[in-house]
Every structure is written in C-alpha cells, then in structure tokens.
C-alpha cells in the first residue's frame, strides 16, 4: 500500500517535497514512479527511480527542477520539486513496479497511491 503526501499550494518559483511511503518489504526492491494528472488531461509520467536508487529518469519538462530519491530503510520515495510553474499543477501519484523496470508507462506499475494535489499559482 502506497501513501502519497506533501502536496499543497505554492507560488510559482517555489518548492515542495512529495513523499511516497509504503508498507511491506516488496517496496524496497521495486522501482517507483511519480505520475501526475492535470484537470482535463491524461495522466503523464514525471520521474522514476530504480530499486537501489542508482538510476533515475525524468520527463523533459521537469529535468533540472525535480529530483527523485529514495530511502529504503524508511520505505519512502521523495520527489523534490523546485522552481515550480503553474503548468506543474496536478494531482501527483506514486506507483511501484515490482519488476523494477524504470518505466514511463503507467500500465507497467502494480501498486498506486491515492494522489496528492499540487497547485502552483502564478
């Protein structure tokens, strides 16, 4: 079970850190991805990290602004979001892939959190 938290309202240029906390040992050997869904749009990939934390991947629009990391001892994955823009406004979801494929496809993730809302004002 995944629990996403850390969303909120922030002004453009501000920062937020999202957390994805999990129960169970499977999480520690799973890749974890962050996805987001803006109003009226399809869910899109944001970032992913492999189970060791040694590899990560980002969609182009967040490169240089967002950083994904994990603390397996705490069963938690983080998404540090800096220099936020109004177009980053969305519900952010974390998901776990037990095969640790570092995928950008949401269909390849097995477990999903409930989402946390990020609103960036201009």
Secondary structure, DSSP 8 states (H G I E B T S, - for coil): -EEEE--EEEETT--EEEEEEE-SGGGGGSEEEEEEE-TTS--EEEEEE-TTSS-EEE-GGGTTTEEEEEEGGGTEEEEEE-S--GGG-EEEEEEEETT----S-GGG--EE---EEEEEE-
